[in-house]
Amino acid sequence: MKKTILALTILAMPLAACQTAEQNAALGAVSGAALGAAVSSKEDRTKGALIGAAVGVAASTLIGPATTPGQCYYRDANGRRFIAAC
């Protein structure tokens, strides 16, 4: 079950690249919460989901929509931010 949730979360993240900032943040929060709950222990599942949601929202602001339609912000391996087609 945990592997399925993890795989679905990872596969869903690229789909949010060119949406509004609110939709991107919401998808980041949901994905992060699912991933946090999946990898945490039974006793800390709620705490893991909350931390995962916070990290997901933060991550969604790093890779998000640009102001030009059809263009998105990305980060390269060195942390530099650039705009390219979605």
Long-range contacts (C-beta under 8 A, 24 or more apart in sequence): 1-38, 2-38, 2-39, 5-34, 5-35, 5-37, 5-38, 6-35, 6-38, 6-39, 8-34, 9-34, 9-35, 9-38, 16-60, 17-63, 17-64, 17-65, 17-72, 17-86, 18-65, 18-70, 18-71, 18-72, 18-86, 19-65, 20-65, 21-61, 21-64, 21-65, 24-60, 24-64, 24-65, 25-57, 25-60, 25-61, 27-56, 27-60, 28-56, 28-57, 28-58, 28-59, 28-60, 29-53, 29-54, 29-56, 29-57, 29-60, 30-56, 31-56, 32-56, 32-57, 32-59
